[in-house]
Amino acid sequence: IGSKSPVVYKVISIPSINEEKSHLMVTIRGSLNTYDFLTDAQLWMAAVLLQCVRFFLPFGQVWTPVMPYFIEAISWLESDSLSTISFYNETTGFLEFLKQDSFQDRLESLQVVGHSLGGGLALISAVQANVPGIGVSAPNAMLSRRSFDPPLTVTSLDELTFNVVPHTDIVPQCDDLAQNYQQVRCLADTGTWWEDAVSCHDSRRTLCELIFMCGTQNRPALCECHYEFGYPKPTLKTRDAKVAPLEEQCAAVIERTSK
């Protein structure tokens, strides 16, 4: 889906207890190249600049209530250029398409999730389409909420969105957080602060942290968590002799990381 557009997204269908219906999750790809990161910068630059100004001003927090109006004015001046990168229009339209009456007989629930730029688009589209949205390392939308078309509300952002915020990751520091978010550890220790920030933006590292803290339940552990990111070796719930050792199961990952 979205092959003719810079934004890439797809639908994951999860069977419901009611066999006639399914839970649908729309996933939006995160930033992969320079163009994606420039899109991040342009959509959220006004919010980031005003955050910096607020940080250096004495009693800067008193300006927070009026900042959305400043950002709205800046976005209006840049409306021509912003219209070409407002990818949330496409993802919101797709969510609205899935909410049509023709799908209701087969739809148990609908939500949207994304990482990085995809997470930012997920938060915006979630509010515009009135569905739950989850971002991982996603830029936020509280200050810039009035710059989108249609604009977002504080109440909708607080009720419908959730952002996972890894420690030292700078992307989810763009714009102000809404009510629902979860800060998670990042154990990256690659040297410089900048290298750690980039490493902490890796969605696989965040997933490993969630798996380590919450357990895998009935799903297998990821080899990358131990061999790439240094998490403890997972312990098996069973001593079944038919289960191959972790090293054997993760041979491809071990080979890749040793190069």
Salt bridges, closest charged atoms under 4 A:
ASP36 OD2 - ARG29 NH2 2.69
GLU72 OE1 - ARG146 NE 2.95
ASP169 OD2 - HIS201 ND1 2.94
ASP176 OD1 - ARG54 NH2 2.92
ASP202 OD2 - ARG204 NH2 3.12
GLU209 OE2 - ARG185 NE 2.85
GLU224 OE2 - ARG256 NH2 3.47
GLU228 OE1 - ARG204 NH1 3.14
GLU228 OE2 - ARG256 NH2 2.92
GLU247 OE2 - LYS233 NZ 2.61
